[in-house]
Amino acid sequence: MSEANKDPVIIEVALNGATPTERNPHSPQTQERLVEDAIRCIEAGAAIVHTHAPDITLGGEAGARQYLEHFEPIHARHPEAILYPTIVFGQTIEEKTSHIEPLARAFPLRMGFVDPGSLNLMPTDEDGLPMPADWVYANSPADVAYKFALCDRLRLGPGMAIFEPGFLRAALAYHAAGRMPAGAFLRFYFGGGRSYRGEGAVDLLFGMPPTRSGLDLYLEILGDTPMPWSIAIVSGDPWDGEVARHALERGGHLRVGLEDYAGTRAPSNLELVEEAVALCREVGRPVASAAEAGKILQLPS
């Protein structure tokens, strides 16, 4: 193993997302559960915590207060932990991000989010066909530019969800032009082949499959651009196959959590973090503390 691949691993945990307790009873859906789960995961090795507030239809000051209600007690216990929210429902990009500025005014927020592209997130139906939904996860080039500018203005590291190779090419264009805000972090999302709806179903058809060659393609596109990156398996189990181990061997980081997980088990967030820590140990890489993660990502302070 090269010296570069002995660097500390940043573990991110995405606590809940759209995973209801009916799907997994461990999914934290209340403020109290979010605080408890986050603290347990941080103490087990997670440096970054991503949450969805109980009502993501609320934007502006009301939306920010929802995040503050669980961010503040987590921060009081672990002030170095990196916490960041999701978008809210809205028609315009201004509405979808209207909670970010008031949250950043009231809390030492260090990470934002930019999804630099659009795609179909398609579940399969009972015949194995993509369900004929009329919804697209749309991020226009203007919306992408707005979110990068917001991160830059508020001094937030842009955490980027890379669902498709085109998303990465857009991010690289910003980097090459010198317009990428400080603290950039790429998350390569892979579309798994599992579902809580039973065998044969897939929750989300998108992107590259979670394989070594899929990751290698992303890394070939990334080239020698010095942006840190992690992997996440969405609609699958992060330990299926060898892509997680391959990512660690190639110098990457890991995102786990019940927002992304689908599979035959019903793990807790804590179990997934503990499993990530164990894999890091097997590969021979230490786990980054939250303070180390901020330095690795070069997040603005």
Backbone as numpy.savetxt, mean C-alpha at the origin, in Angstrom:
# Nx Ny Nz CAx CAy CAz Cx Cy Cz
24.47 -13.67 -1.44 23.62 -12.48 -1.44 24.51 -11.24 -1.44
24.14 -10.25 -2.26 24.93 -9.04 -2.34 24.73 -8.20 -1.09
25.68 -7.26 -0.89 25.56 -6.38 0.27 24.27 -5.58 0.20
23.87 -5.13 -1.01 22.65 -4.32 -1.15 21.44 -5.07 -0.64
21.43 -6.39 -0.83 20.29 -7.18 -0.42 20.30 -7.58 1.04
21.25 -7.05 1.80 21.25 -7.22 3.24 20.71 -5.99 3.95
20.22 -5.01 3.17 19.66 -3.80 3.76 18.37 -4.12 4.51
17.99 -3.28 5.48 16.75 -3.53 6.24 15.52 -3.50 5.34
14.56 -4.32 5.67 13.30 -4.44 4.94 12.23 -3.58 5.61
11.57 -2.75 4.83 10.42 -2.00 5.32 9.18 -2.87 5.16
8.48 -3.10 6.26 7.21 -3.83 6.22 6.07 -2.83 6.40
5.18 -2.84 5.43 3.95 -2.03 5.51 2.78 -2.96 5.76
1.83 -2.50 6.57 0.60 -3.26 6.78 -0.58 -2.38 6.42
-1.43 -2.91 5.54 -2.68 -2.23 5.14 -3.81 -2.91 5.90
-4.33 -2.22 6.92 -5.11 -2.90 7.95 -6.49 -3.38 7.51
-7.20 -2.59 6.70 -8.60 -2.97 6.50 -9.09 -2.81 5.07
-8.96 -1.64 4.48 -9.49 -1.43 3.14 -10.97 -1.72 3.09
-11.37 -2.47 2.07 -12.79 -2.83 1.90 -13.08 -4.23 2.40
-12.23 -4.76 3.28 -12.43 -6.11 3.81 -13.34 -6.06 5.03
-14.61 -6.49 4.90 -15.53 -6.42 6.05 -15.27 -7.55 7.03
-15.84 -7.40 8.22 -15.68 -8.44 9.22 -16.40 -9.73 8.82
-17.40 -9.64 7.95 -18.06 -10.85 7.46 -17.09 -11.70 6.64
-16.15 -11.04 5.98 -15.15 -11.76 5.19 -14.03 -12.28 6.07
-13.58 -11.43 6.98 -12.53 -11.83 7.93 -12.82 -11.14 9.25
-13.14 -11.90 10.29 -13.51 -11.29 11.58 -12.38 -10.48 12.21
-11.15 -10.66 11.73 -10.02 -9.90 12.27 -9.91 -8.50 11.68
-10.68 -8.18 10.64 -10.54 -6.89 9.97 -10.98 -5.75 10.90
-10.11 -4.79 11.19 -10.47 -3.71 12.12 -11.32 -2.64 11.42
-12.55 -2.48 11.86 -13.46 -1.54 11.21 -13.91 -0.41 12.13
-13.48 -0.42 13.38 -13.81 0.67 14.29 -12.52 1.41 14.65
-12.68 2.61 15.20 -11.50 3.38 15.58 -10.67 2.63 16.63
-11.35 2.04 17.59 -10.64 1.33 18.66 -9.85 0.15 18.10
-10.48 -0.60 17.20 -9.80 -1.76 16.61 -8.62 -1.32 15.73
-8.77 -0.22 15.02 -7.66 0.28 14.19 -6.45 0.62 15.06
-6.70 1.28 16.18 -5.59 1.63 17.09 -4.93 0.36 17.62
-5.74 -0.56 18.12 -5.18 -1.78 18.71 -4.38 -2.58 17.68
-4.95 -2.74 16.49 -4.30 -3.53 15.45 -3.00 -2.88 15.00
-3.04 -1.56 14.79 -1.85 -0.85 14.35 -0.71 -0.98 15.35
-1.02 -0.80 16.62 0.04 -0.88 17.64 0.63 -2.27 17.70
-0.21 -3.30 17.64 0.30 -4.67 17.65 1.22 -4.92 16.45
0.81 -4.44 15.29 1.60 -4.68 14.08 2.92 -3.91 14.10
2.90 -2.68 14.59 4.13 -1.90 14.69 5.10 -2.58 15.64
4.60 -3.05 16.77 5.47 -3.71 17.75 5.98 -5.05 17.24
5.31 -5.62 16.23 5.78 -6.88 15.63 6.76 -6.65 14.50
6.86 -5.40 13.99 7.82 -5.13 12.93 7.37 -4.23 11.80
6.09 -3.85 11.77 5.62 -2.96 10.70 6.12 -1.54 10.94
6.60 -0.89 9.88 7.05 0.50 9.97 6.04 1.47 9.38
5.22 0.98 8.43 4.22 1.80 7.75 2.85 1.18 8.00
1.88 2.02 8.32 0.50 1.56 8.54 -0.42 2.37 7.64
-1.18 1.65 6.82 -2.17 2.28 5.93 -3.55 1.88 6.40
-4.44 2.86 6.52 -5.79 2.58 6.99 -6.84 3.24 6.11
-8.04 2.69 6.19 -9.24 3.34 5.67 -10.07 3.73 6.89
-10.45 4.98 6.97 -11.30 5.43 8.07 -12.66 4.73 8.00
-13.39 4.70 9.11 -14.68 3.99 9.11 -15.66 4.45 8.03
-15.61 5.72 7.64 -16.51 6.23 6.59 -15.68 7.02 5.58
-15.33 6.38 4.47 -14.48 7.07 3.50 -15.29 7.90 2.51
-16.58 8.11 2.82 -17.34 9.08 2.03 -17.15 10.49 2.58
-16.57 10.62 3.78 -16.39 11.93 4.39 -15.06 12.53 3.98
-15.12 13.74 3.42 -13.91 14.46 3.05 -13.71 15.68 3.93
-12.78 16.53 3.53 -12.55 17.79 4.22 -12.17 17.60 5.68
-12.57 18.56 6.50 -12.25 18.53 7.93 -12.84 17.31 8.62
-14.05 16.92 8.24 -14.69 15.76 8.87 -13.91 14.48 8.55
-13.46 14.36 7.32 -12.66 13.20 6.95 -11.34 13.17 7.69
-10.72 14.35 7.81 -9.45 14.42 8.54 -9.62 14.03 10.00
-10.72 14.46 10.63 -10.96 14.13 12.04 -11.08 12.62 12.24
-11.67 11.93 11.26 -11.76 10.47 11.38 -10.38 9.83 11.47
-9.47 10.30 10.62 -8.11 9.74 10.66 -7.38 10.15 11.93
-7.59 11.39 12.35 -6.93 11.84 13.58 -7.34 10.98 14.77
-8.59 10.52 14.77 -9.10 9.76 15.92 -8.30 8.48 16.15
-7.80 7.86 15.08 -6.94 6.69 15.33 -5.47 6.98 15.09
-5.11 7.96 14.27 -3.70 8.28 14.08 -3.06 8.80 15.36
-3.76 9.68 16.08 -3.14 10.32 17.25 -2.75 9.33 18.34
-3.61 8.39 18.74 -3.17 7.44 19.77 -2.08 6.49 19.28
-2.08 6.16 17.99 -0.98 5.34 17.46 0.32 6.13 17.52
0.26 7.38 17.11 1.46 8.24 17.12 1.97 8.47 18.54
1.06 8.59 19.49 1.48 8.81 20.88 2.29 7.61 21.40
1.94 6.42 20.95 2.64 5.21 21.38 3.90 4.97 20.56
3.81 5.27 19.25 4.94 5.01 18.34 5.12 6.21 17.42
5.78 7.26 17.89 5.86 8.51 17.12 6.64 8.41 15.82
7.48 7.39 15.64 8.24 7.26 14.39 7.46 6.50 13.32
6.37 5.83 13.68 5.62 5.05 12.70 5.08 5.95 11.61
5.05 5.44 10.40 4.60 6.19 9.22 3.16 5.79 8.93
2.25 6.73 9.08 0.83 6.48 8.91 0.32 7.26 7.71
-0.55 6.63 6.91 -1.13 7.41 5.81 -2.53 6.87 5.48
-3.41 7.75 4.97 -4.80 7.41 4.72 -5.03 6.98 3.26
-6.29 6.84 2.89 -6.68 6.59 1.51 -7.48 7.77 0.98
-7.93 7.68 -0.27 -8.77 8.72 -0.84 -10.18 8.61 -0.24
-10.98 9.65 -0.48 -12.40 9.59 -0.12 -13.21 9.60 -1.41
-14.48 9.23 -1.30 -15.34 9.25 -2.46 -15.60 10.71 -2.87
-15.65 10.94 -4.15 -15.93 12.28 -4.65 -15.92 12.28 -6.16
-16.40 13.37 -6.73 -16.47 13.49 -8.18 -15.17 14.02 -8.78
-14.51 14.92 -8.06 -13.30 15.56 -8.57 -12.10 15.14 -7.73
-10.92 15.35 -8.27 -9.72 15.01 -7.51 -9.59 15.90 -6.28
-10.07 17.13 -6.37 -10.04 18.01 -5.20 -10.90 17.45 -4.08
-12.08 16.90 -4.44 -12.95 16.30 -3.42 -12.33 15.01 -2.86
-11.72 14.21 -3.73 -11.16 12.93 -3.30 -9.98 13.09 -2.34
-9.32 14.23 -2.41 -8.15 14.47 -1.54 -8.40 15.61 -0.55
-9.66 15.98 -0.36 -9.97 17.17 0.45 -9.63 17.01 1.92
-9.40 15.79 2.39 -9.06 15.55 3.79 -7.56 15.64 4.06
-6.76 15.64 3.00 -5.31 15.53 3.18 -4.71 16.79 3.80
-5.06 17.96 3.27 -4.46 19.18 3.81 -4.86 19.44 5.26
-6.14 19.33 5.62 -6.45 19.52 7.05 -5.81 18.45 7.94
-5.65 17.24 7.43 -4.98 16.21 8.21 -3.50 16.56 8.39
-2.86 17.05 7.33 -1.45 17.42 7.42 -1.23 18.64 8.32
-2.22 19.52 8.42 -2.10 20.67 9.33 -2.17 20.23 10.79
-2.95 19.19 11.06 -3.20 18.78 12.45 -2.31 17.65 12.93
-1.60 17.01 12.01 -0.87 15.79 12.36 0.44 15.75 11.57
1.52 15.19 12.14 2.79 15.13 11.41 2.76 14.04 10.32
1.89 14.25 9.35 1.75 13.33 8.22 3.01 13.40 7.36
3.53 12.25 6.95 4.78 12.23 6.19 4.63 11.55 4.83
3.57 10.80 4.64 3.39 10.06 3.40 2.03 10.35 2.79
2.00 10.54 1.48 0.75 10.69 0.75 0.57 9.51 -0.19
-0.30 9.70 -1.19 -0.55 8.61 -2.12 -0.77 9.17 -3.52
-0.25 8.47 -4.50 -0.44 8.79 -5.91 -0.56 7.48 -6.66
-1.69 7.27 -7.33 -1.84 6.12 -8.21 -1.74 6.64 -9.64
-0.58 6.49 -10.30 -0.32 7.21 -11.55 -0.85 6.50 -12.79
-2.16 6.19 -12.79 -2.76 5.57 -13.96 -4.16 5.08 -13.65
-4.80 4.47 -14.64 -6.17 3.98 -14.53 -6.22 2.51 -14.95
-7.25 1.80 -14.45 -7.39 0.39 -14.82 -8.76 -0.13 -14.43
-9.09 -1.32 -14.96 -10.28 -2.06 -14.54 -9.89 -3.02 -13.43
-10.60 -2.96 -12.31 -10.43 -3.91 -11.21 -11.63 -4.85 -11.26
-11.46 -6.02 -11.90 -12.59 -6.86 -12.28 -12.65 -8.15 -11.48
-13.72 -8.38 -10.73 -13.93 -9.72 -10.17 -14.56 -10.63 -11.22
-14.42 -11.92 -11.02 -15.06 -12.87 -11.93 -16.44 -13.25 -11.40
-17.33 -13.63 -12.34 -18.67 -14.08 -11.95 -18.71 -15.60 -11.85
-19.91 -16.15 -11.71 -20.03 -17.60 -11.50 -19.58 -18.41 -12.72
-19.52 -17.77 -13.89 -19.05 -18.45 -15.10 -17.57 -18.23 -15.35
-16.90 -17.52 -14.42 -15.49 -17.23 -14.60 -15.20 -16.05 -15.50
-16.25 -15.33 -15.89 -16.08 -14.16 -16.75 -15.94 -12.90 -15.90
-15.26 -11.87 -16.42 -15.23 -10.59 -15.71 -16.65 -10.04 -15.54
-17.00 -9.65 -14.33 -18.33 -9.08 -14.10 -18.49 -7.80 -14.92
-19.64 -7.60 -15.56 -19.83 -6.44 -16.44 -20.16 -5.15 -15.68
-19.26 -4.77 -14.79 -19.45 -3.51 -14.05 -19.18 -2.33 -14.97
-19.77 -1.19 -14.65 -19.57 0.01 -15.46 -18.66 1.02 -14.77
-17.77 0.52 -13.89 -16.90 1.38 -13.09 -15.45 1.14 -13.46
-14.69 2.22 -13.60 -13.25 2.16 -13.89 -12.53 2.92 -12.78
-11.41 2.36 -12.30 -10.59 3.11 -11.35 -9.77 4.11 -12.15
-10.28 5.33 -12.21 -9.74 6.33 -13.13 -8.90 7.37 -12.40
-7.70 7.55 -12.90 -6.82 8.63 -12.46 -6.27 9.29 -13.73
-6.92 10.38 -14.15 -6.51 11.04 -15.38 -5.11 11.63 -15.21
-4.41 11.91 -16.30 -3.11 12.56 -16.18 -3.17 13.86 -15.37
-4.28 14.59 -15.49 -4.43 15.82 -14.70 -4.57 15.50 -13.22
-5.31 14.43 -12.90 -5.47 14.02 -11.50 -4.12 13.57 -10.92
-3.36 12.84 -11.71 -2.04 12.38 -11.26 -1.15 13.57 -10.97
-1.15 14.55 -11.86 -0.34 15.75 -11.66 -0.78 16.49 -10.40
-2.09 16.54 -10.16 -2.60 17.22 -8.97 -2.09 16.54 -7.70
-2.12 15.20 -7.67 -1.70 14.49 -6.47 -0.19 14.61 -6.23
0.60 14.58 -7.30 2.03 14.81 -7.12 2.29 16.22 -6.58
1.58 17.19 -7.12 1.77 18.58 -6.67 1.34 18.74 -5.22
0.27 18.04 -4.82 -0.19 18.11 -3.43 0.87 17.54 -2.50
1.44 16.39 -2.87 2.52 15.81 -2.06 3.70 16.76 -1.95
4.05 17.38 -3.05 5.19 18.29 -3.07 4.92 19.49 -2.16
3.72 20.06 -2.28 3.39 21.26 -1.51 3.32 20.97 -0.01
2.78 19.81 0.35 2.63 19.46 1.76 3.82 18.69 2.32
4.84 18.48 1.51 6.04 17.75 1.90 5.69 16.34 2.38
4.95 15.63 1.51 4.58 14.24 1.77 5.28 13.36 0.74
5.89 12.27 1.20 6.46 11.32 0.27 5.36 10.63 -0.51
5.41 10.63 -1.84 4.34 9.98 -2.60 4.49 8.46 -2.62
3.59 7.78 -1.94 3.51 6.33 -2.03 2.69 5.97 -3.25
3.27 5.25 -4.18 2.63 5.02 -5.48 2.20 3.56 -5.64
0.92 3.37 -5.94 0.40 2.04 -6.25 0.62 1.78 -7.73
1.47 0.80 -8.04 1.78 0.47 -9.43 0.99 -0.79 -9.79
-0.21 -0.58 -10.37 -1.07 -1.69 -10.71 -0.72 -2.32 -12.06
-0.16 -1.52 -12.94 0.17 -1.97 -14.29 1.51 -1.37 -14.69
2.22 -1.97 -15.65 3.50 -1.40 -16.07 3.42 0.05 -16.52
2.30 0.45 -17.11 2.16 1.84 -17.54 2.20 2.82 -16.37
1.73 2.39 -15.20 1.81 3.24 -14.02 3.27 3.54 -13.70
4.11 2.52 -13.80 5.53 2.70 -13.50 6.18 3.63 -14.52
5.83 3.49 -15.78 6.42 4.36 -16.80 6.04 5.82 -16.55
4.82 6.06 -16.08 4.42 7.43 -15.75 5.25 7.97 -14.59
5.44 7.13 -13.56 6.24 7.56 -12.41 7.67 7.86 -12.84
8.22 7.04 -13.70 9.59 7.25 -14.15 9.72 8.53 -14.97
8.67 8.89 -15.69 8.71 10.15 -16.45 8.79 11.34 -15.49
8.04 11.30 -14.39 8.15 12.37 -13.40 9.55 12.41 -12.80
10.09 11.25 -12.51 11.44 11.21 -11.92 12.47 11.75 -12.91
12.39 11.33 -14.17 13.37 11.77 -15.17 13.30 13.27 -15.41
12.11 13.84 -15.26 11.94 15.28 -15.47 12.29 16.10 -14.23
12.70 15.42 -13.14 13.02 16.13 -11.92 11.82 16.64 -11.17
10.65 16.03 -11.42 9.41 16.51 -10.80 8.84 15.53 -9.77
9.60 14.52 -9.42 9.13 13.57 -8.41 9.40 14.14 -7.02
8.36 14.31 -6.19 8.58 14.82 -4.83 9.49 13.90 -4.02
10.12 14.46 -3.00 11.01 13.68 -2.14 10.23 12.61 -1.40
10.89 11.50 -1.12 10.29 10.42 -0.34 9.46 9.45 -1.15
9.71 9.36 -2.46 8.92 8.48 -3.32 9.11 7.02 -2.95
8.02 6.25 -3.04 8.04 4.83 -2.70 7.11 4.12 -3.68
7.64 3.18 -4.45 6.87 2.41 -5.41 6.33 1.14 -4.75
5.06 0.84 -5.01 4.49 -0.43 -4.55 4.03 -1.20 -5.78
4.70 -2.28 -6.10 4.31 -3.11 -7.23 3.19 -4.04 -6.77
1.99 -3.82 -7.33 0.84 -4.64 -6.98 0.71 -5.76 -8.00
0.51 -6.98 -7.50 0.32 -8.14 -8.35 -1.08 -8.69 -8.13
-1.74 -9.07 -9.21 -3.08 -9.61 -9.12 -3.04 -11.10 -8.83
-3.45 -11.48 -7.63 -3.47 -12.88 -7.26 -4.66 -13.61 -7.88
-4.71 -14.91 -7.68 -5.75 -15.72 -8.30 -6.72 -16.32 -7.31
-6.94 -15.64 -6.18 -7.79 -16.21 -5.13 -8.97 -15.30 -4.81
-9.88 -15.82 -3.99 -11.06 -15.07 -3.60 -11.65 -15.64 -2.33
-12.26 -14.77 -1.54 -13.03 -15.23 -0.39 -14.37 -15.84 -0.81
-14.71 -15.69 -2.09 -16.00 -16.22 -2.58 -15.91 -17.69 -2.96
-14.75 -18.29 -2.77 -14.63 -19.73 -3.02 -13.63 -20.05 -4.10
-13.37 -21.33 -4.24 -12.42 -21.80 -5.23 -12.92 -21.48 -6.64
-11.98 -21.09 -7.49 -12.32 -20.80 -8.88 -12.65 -19.34 -9.15
-13.01 -18.58 -8.11 -13.30 -17.16 -8.28 -12.03 -16.34 -8.07
-12.02 -15.16 -8.66 -10.93 -14.21 -8.47 -11.55 -12.88 -8.08
-11.02 -12.26 -7.04 -11.60 -10.99 -6.58 -11.24 -9.84 -7.50
-10.03 -9.81 -8.01 -9.57 -8.69 -8.83 -8.67 -9.19 -9.95
-9.15 -9.10 -11.18 -8.33 -9.41 -12.35 -7.63 -8.13 -12.79
-6.32 -8.09 -12.64 -5.57 -6.93 -13.11 -4.10 -7.29 -13.12
-3.34 -6.55 -13.88 -1.91 -6.49 -13.76 -1.14 -7.78 -13.95
0.08 -7.75 -13.43 0.99 -8.88 -13.54 0.65 -9.95 -12.51
0.83 -11.23 -12.86 0.64 -12.28 -11.86 1.80 -12.25 -10.86
1.57 -12.78 -9.66 2.61 -12.75 -8.62 3.67 -13.83 -8.84
4.53 -13.58 -9.81 5.58 -14.53 -10.16 6.93 -13.83 -10.17
7.98 -14.62 -10.13 9.32 -14.06 -10.22 9.50 -13.28 -11.51
9.04 -13.83 -12.62 9.22 -13.15 -13.91 8.40 -11.87 -13.97
7.22 -11.84 -13.30 6.44 -10.61 -13.26 7.18 -9.51 -12.54
7.79 -9.85 -11.41 8.59 -8.86 -10.68 9.80 -8.44 -11.50
10.44 -9.41 -12.15 11.62 -9.08 -12.94 11.29 -8.09 -14.05
10.09 -8.20 -14.63 9.70 -7.24 -15.66 9.62 -5.83 -15.09
8.98 -5.69 -13.93 8.92 -4.37 -13.30 10.32 -3.83 -13.04
11.20 -4.70 -12.55 12.55 -4.23 -12.22 13.36 -3.91 -13.47
13.06 -4.59 -14.57 13.71 -4.24 -15.84 13.28 -2.85 -16.28
11.99 -2.54 -16.13 11.50 -1.20 -16.49 12.09 -0.15 -15.54
12.17 -0.48 -14.26 12.72 0.45 -13.28 14.18 0.75 -13.57
14.91 -0.25 -14.01 16.32 -0.05 -14.33 17.12 0.41 -13.13
17.98 1.39 -13.34 18.83 1.87 -12.25 18.28 3.12 -11.57
16.99 3.40 -11.80 16.37 4.54 -11.11 16.32 4.27 -9.62
16.89 5.15 -8.79 17.04 4.84 -7.36 15.79 5.15 -6.53
14.68 4.51 -6.85 13.48 4.65 -6.03 13.24 3.34 -5.29
13.07 3.38 -3.98 12.77 2.14 -3.24 11.41 1.59 -3.65
11.26 0.27 -3.52 10.03 -0.38 -3.98 9.67 -1.54 -3.06
8.39 -1.84 -3.08 7.89 -3.00 -2.34 6.95 -3.77 -3.24
6.50 -4.93 -2.76 5.50 -5.70 -3.49 4.29 -5.94 -2.60
3.14 -6.12 -3.25 1.90 -6.49 -2.56 1.13 -7.45 -3.45
0.57 -8.48 -2.87 -0.27 -9.43 -3.60 -1.71 -9.09 -3.26
-2.47 -8.62 -4.24 -3.86 -8.24 -4.04 -4.75 -9.33 -4.62
-5.74 -9.76 -3.86 -6.60 -10.88 -4.26 -5.80 -12.19 -4.26
-5.01 -12.36 -3.20 -4.23 -13.58 -3.08 -3.60 -13.68 -1.71
-2.76 -14.67 -1.53 -2.00 -14.86 -0.31 -0.56 -14.46 -0.61
0.03 -13.56 0.19 1.37 -13.08 -0.15 2.44 -14.15 -0.17
2.17 -15.31 0.44 3.19 -16.35 0.52 2.97 -17.45 -0.51
1.95 -17.33 -1.38 1.81 -18.27 -2.48 2.96 -18.06 -3.47
3.59 -19.12 -3.89 4.69 -18.99 -4.83 5.93 -18.40 -4.16
6.82 -17.85 -4.96 8.11 -17.39 -4.46 8.36 -15.92 -4.70
7.32 -15.15 -5.07 7.58 -13.76 -5.45 8.01 -12.93 -4.24
7.49 -13.21 -3.06 7.88 -12.43 -1.88 9.35 -12.67 -1.54
9.76 -13.92 -1.54 11.17 -14.23 -1.29 12.05 -13.62 -2.37
11.62 -13.71 -3.62 12.38 -13.14 -4.73 12.54 -11.63 -4.55
11.47 -10.97 -4.10 11.54 -9.52 -3.87 12.59 -9.19 -2.82
12.61 -9.96 -1.74 13.60 -9.70 -0.70 15.01 -9.96 -1.21
15.16 -11.00 -2.00 16.48 -11.30 -2.54 16.96 -10.23 -3.51
16.04 -9.52 -4.13 16.41 -8.47 -5.08 16.43 -7.08 -4.46
16.28 -7.01 -3.14 16.44 -5.73 -2.46 15.17 -4.98 -2.18
14.00 -5.61 -2.36 12.73 -4.92 -2.18 12.19 -5.01 -0.77
11.00 -4.44 -0.60 10.31 -4.38 0.68 8.96 -5.07 0.54
8.20 -5.19 1.63 6.96 -5.97 1.63 5.79 -5.17 2.17
4.64 -5.33 1.49 3.37 -4.84 2.03 2.46 -6.05 2.22
1.85 -6.14 3.41 0.90 -7.20 3.72 -0.31 -6.55 4.38
-1.33 -7.35 4.65 -2.48 -6.83 5.39 -3.80 -7.28 4.84
-4.85 -7.11 5.63 -6.17 -7.61 5.27 -6.84 -6.80 4.18
-6.34 -5.60 3.88 -6.88 -4.89 2.72 -6.63 -5.69 1.45
-5.49 -6.33 1.35 -5.08 -7.02 0.12 -5.38 -8.51 0.14
-5.45 -9.10 1.31 -5.44 -10.56 1.43 -6.73 -11.20 0.95
-6.58 -12.27 0.18 -7.68 -13.18 -0.13 -7.06 -14.57 -0.21
-7.71 -15.54 0.36 -7.15 -16.88 0.32 -7.94 -17.84 1.14
-7.33 -18.96 1.42 -8.04 -20.04 2.10 -8.01 -19.90 3.61
-7.15 -19.00 4.13 -7.05 -18.80 5.57 -7.86 -17.56 5.99
-7.93 -17.32 7.28 -8.49 -16.08 7.81 -7.50 -15.50 8.81
-6.33 -15.05 8.32 -5.29 -14.57 9.24 -5.64 -13.19 9.79
-4.96 -12.81 10.85 -5.03 -11.45 11.36 -3.91 -10.63 10.72
-4.01 -9.32 10.83 -2.91 -8.46 10.38 -1.62 -8.80 11.11
-1.73 -9.04 12.41 -0.55 -9.37 13.20 0.12 -10.64 12.66
-0.67 -11.67 12.34 -0.09 -12.90 11.80 0.65 -12.63 10.49
0.07 -11.80 9.62 0.71 -11.52 8.34 2.01 -10.75 8.54
2.04 -9.82 9.48 3.29 -9.10 9.77 4.32 -10.06 10.34
3.90 -10.92 11.26 4.84 -11.89 11.85 5.40 -12.83 10.78
4.57 -13.21 9.83 5.04 -14.07 8.74 6.02 -13.34 7.85
5.78 -12.04 7.62 6.73 -11.25 6.84 8.07 -11.14 7.55
8.03 -10.91 8.85 9.26 -10.82 9.63 10.03 -12.14 9.56
9.32 -13.25 9.66 9.97 -14.57 9.60 10.63 -14.79 8.25
9.98 -14.37 7.17 10.57 -14.54 5.85 11.83 -13.68 5.71
11.79 -12.47 6.24 13.00 -11.62 6.21 14.15 -12.32 6.90
13.88 -12.94 8.02 14.94 -13.64 8.76 15.48 -14.82 7.95
14.57 -15.55 7.28 15.01 -16.68 6.46 15.94 -16.21 5.34
15.62 -15.08 4.74 16.40 -14.56 3.62 17.70 -13.91 4.11
17.74 -13.53 5.38 18.94 -12.93 5.94 18.98 -11.43 5.91
17.78 -10.81 5.86 17.71 -9.35 5.90 17.03 -8.91 7.18
17.56 -7.88 7.84 16.90 -7.37 9.05 15.64 -6.60 8.69
14.78 -6.42 9.69 13.56 -5.64 9.51 13.82 -4.21 9.95
13.43 -3.26 9.13 13.65 -1.84 9.42 12.72 -1.37 10.52
13.26 -0.61 11.46 12.41 0.09 12.41 11.69 1.22 11.67
10.71 1.81 12.32 10.01 2.93 11.69 10.95 4.10 11.44
11.87 4.36 12.37 12.83 5.44 12.18 13.75 5.14 11.00
14.20 3.88 10.89 15.04 3.50 9.75 14.28 3.61 8.44
13.00 3.25 8.45 12.20 3.32 7.23 12.11 4.75 6.71
11.91 5.70 7.60 11.85 7.10 7.18 13.14 7.54 6.51
14.27 7.05 7.02 15.56 7.42 6.42 15.78 6.71 5.09
15.39 5.44 5.00 15.53 4.70 3.74 14.72 5.38 2.64
13.50 5.81 2.97 12.64 6.44 1.99 12.97 7.92 1.77
13.83 8.47 2.64 14.18 9.90 2.58 12.91 10.76 2.65
12.05 10.39 3.60 10.80 11.13 3.76 11.11 12.53 4.32
10.43 13.55 3.82 10.57 14.87 4.44 10.13 14.80 5.90
10.79 15.56 6.75 10.45 15.55 8.17 9.54 16.71 8.48
